[in-house]
Amino acid sequence: MQPFKVIISGGGTGGHIFPAIAIANALKKKVVGVDILFVGAKGKMEMEKVPNAGYSIKGLWISGLQRSLKDTRNFLFPFKLLSSLWKSFLIIKKYKPQVVVGTGGYASGPLLFVGSKLGVPALIQEQNSYPGITNKLLSKTVKCICVAYENMERFFPEEKTLFLGNPVRQDILEIKNKRADAIQYFDLEAQKKTVLVIGGSLGARTINESIALCLDMLSHENTQLIWQTGKNYVKQASKKSAGLKHVKVMPFIVKMDLAYAAADIIVSRAGASTISELCLIGKPAILVPSPNVAEDHQTKNATALYNEKAALMVDDKSAKEKLPFTLKNLLLDNLKQQELGENITKLAKYQSAEKIADEVIKLVYNE
């Protein structure tokens, strides 16, 4: 197979970046010499994460519209959009890709729009159960739409839509025999149950404040805690848990595979990539969807699992009241833990990155 050039655009959050990198890695394995360039938004986390993964990236001056119409940052949006469309045009003309791929994020829209207008075949990878307006608009011009949930034909043209799941980090798939290593890495006690709390790379204030109310209860239930706080809450969490040996506080977990391997129960936001990881690892979870995301897609993601009895769900506004109670009940109910673990595993989609990479290759060779 002859190598080709591909531009991948996705970022803003780990939920867009990690699938993009997973697709790039799958393409590298399938096509020797494939030339991959990333395009992201200046100042966003992809500008750090992508080079760390070994890929080149170019940045666009782009951001989203703020919810408040009075927010002065919205005045710059038309200029940022025009700038990004023009720079996308220049990048595509200079790089000459055979295909462009978008996994969401601010830069993805302008790049895929320009690519499609210039006749470059484009593919969207939509992570959520309810797509944002950008991907709905792009769906009219792109060649292929890879989705992570069933029944997405109500949003996208059926003939273009493929249900392939969300790509996840490879190490997540390989946790089966890592519990002993995980216990040692996090300095835990092997005989105790472990709760893992993940609120996203920036943290989640509601989850953090709710978990802070659970510390005494966890101690009484002979349970230990791995608490990823995000960088904005780590000082408060460290202060609240000072002297508690059963609580391990950290702003960001580098070894997520080991965190998942150690966990018996997981408390998490409901971003699409996180949910895909939870399905693959098959652990009981309590989801606290963020209300501060476009189209309220986290609530829709969490509801999709809750309706299948594959996860418990606590809404953000009542989390302080309900999360401690829900977590304690689940810790005491081994049958419920087993049921949730078995049901969430049924929703897992395997080898998503490889299957999406195959669709990218098909677009290049008009198969």
Beta strands, then each sheet from edge to edge (+ up, - down):
strand 1: 5-10
strand 2: 35-41
strand 3: 56-60
strand 4: 99-104
strand 5: 122-126
strand 6: 144-147
strand 7: 161-163
strand 8: 193-198
strand 9: 223-228
strand 10: 247-250
strand 11: 265-268
strand 12: 285-287
strand 13: 312-313
sheet 1: 3+ 2+ 1+ 4+ 5+ 6+ 7+
sheet 2: 10+ 9+ 8+ 11+ 12+ 13+
end
